[in-house]
Amino acid sequence: MNIGQKILTTTAIFALALPFSLADAQAQSLIETDGMLIAQKLGTIQKKIDLSQVPNTVLSAANAVSGADPTYANIEIGPDGSLVYELGGQNQQGFDFEVDIQSNGQIVEIDEQVEASAVPAEVMKILNYWLPDAQIVSTWRSTRYTSFDYYYEIVIGEDFWVEIPADGTTLKINPLP
């Protein structure tokens, strides 16, 4: 590829990404420290959109899985180039929810706010081990439909949130946007 093609390609990528805002963009790296593998990944590109721009298949899927009508929508382009709609709002119990759905209506993930008492003991054990003085702001249950795994996302203070699988085997720290 010559320099002109590189400039043109870079300009095209920039022009396509311009309407989107970066959310949690990080360099891809793997580091091994004392037998622990630490990974960072390139985040998603996300843009807020009007609900009228969301396909009916996606809206129907969000309503079916959450039991409520979404009140906001985002569109995300993942690090792998996949297109996902993120819809959110409040369910009938007054808890917040977010649903990630592909354009064909396939559910990718649903995050539902839950009471702290609904978090499994294994999750709280690892949280208390690594962050004994954590000030919990909110707790969420995340269901990953592609693998049918359950994770708990716990917002700590104003700076970060942690992600812990239901079996309590790992803890991943994520910065708040």
N, C-alpha and C positions, 0 to 999 in steps of 0.2 A: 504494500500500500504506500503510495507516495504522499508527500506532505500535504498536497491539496486535498486528497481524499481523506486524510486524517482530520484536517481542519473542517471539511464539510461534514464528516461523521460526527465530530464533537459538537459542532453547531446544531446539527439536527437533534442530537440527544438532548442538548441544553434546551432547545426550543420546545421539544415534546415534554420535558420535565418542568418547564417554567410555570405552568398553571398549577402544579402540585406543590405541596409543602412537604419538607422532609420530616419524618417522624422517626426518632430513634435510629438515625443512621450512624453506624459504627463500622470501623474497619474489620475485615474478616481476619481472625487470628486464632491460633490454637497454642496454648502455653501449658506445659506440664510443670507443676510445682509440687514437690513432695508427694508424688504419686497421684495428685489430683489433676484432672484435665480441665482447663478453663477455656471457654470458647466465647468469642464475640462474633456477631454476624451483622451483615449489612441489613439495615432495617427496611421497612416498607416506605413507599411514597404514597401519601394519602391526600385526598382532596375532599372537602365537604361538598355535598351536592344536595339538591332539593329532592324530596321524596317523589315528586312527579317524574324525575329522571330514572327512577328505579324500575326495572322490568316487573311486570305483574307476577311472574313466577317467583321472583325473589321476595316481593312483598308478601305473597301468600305463604311462602315457606317460613318467613320470619314470624308471621302471625300464628301459624300452626305450632311452631316449636316454642314460642314464648307465651302464647295465650293472650297477647296484647298487640295493639297497633303500635308500630314504631313511630317515634316523633322526630327522629333525625337520621340522616344517612351520610355515609362517607364511601368513597370508592378508593380501593387500595391496589397498588401494583406491588406484588411481593418481590423479594430478591431474585426469585426464579422466573419473573415475568408474568406470573399468574395474576388474573384480575379477580378481585373479590369485593363484594359489597359488604359494608359493615353498617348494620342498622341497630338502633337502640331506642330505649325509652324506659317506661316503668310498667311492671306487670300489675296484676290485679291486687297483689299483696302490698304494693307500694315500694317494691324493691327495683333497683335499676337492673337492666339487662343489655347485653350487646350480642348480636348474632352475626357471624361471618358466613356469607353465602356466595357460592359461585353463580354466574349468570344463568346457568341451567336450573337453578333452584336447589342444588345439592348443598346441604348444611356442612360447613367446615368446622365451626366451633360455636358454642354458646357460652357466654360468661353471665352468671347470675349472681347478684349480690345476695349474701346469706348472713344470717346471724352468726356471730363468733362461736356460739355454742354448737353450731352445725359442722364445725371444722373437726375432722378426725383427730384423735389423741396423738397418733403418729406424726401428724403435721405440726401440731402444737409443740410436741417434744423437740423436733429438730429446730423449730423457730426459737424456742426458749434456750436451746443449747447454743446456737450461733448468735442470737440477738436477745439476751436475757432481759434487757431493759426496753424492749421495743414498745413504742407507743402505737398501737394498732388504730388506724383510722377507719378502715373498712375491710371486709372479707368477701371474697368472691369464689364461687365454684366454677371451674372451667371444664366443659366437656368437649373433648377433641373427637369429633365424629369420624375422622379418617382412621383413627386408631382405637376409638372407644376407650380412651384413657381419661381419668379425672385428675385435675390439678386444682390446687387452691392458690389463689392470688391474694396476697395480703398487703394492703397499703400501709406503709410505715411512715409516720410523720408526713412532712411535705416534700421529702427528697427522693424517696424510692419506694418500690414495691418488690416483694419477693414472690417467687413461684416455686411451689413445692408439690410434688406428686402425692396422690392420696396415700401411698405407702410410706411417705416420709423419708425416702432414700436420698434425696438431693435437695439443695436449696440454691436457687438462682436469683441474683440481685439485679434489678432493672431500674434505671433512672426514670423518674416521672418526667413527662414532657413539659 
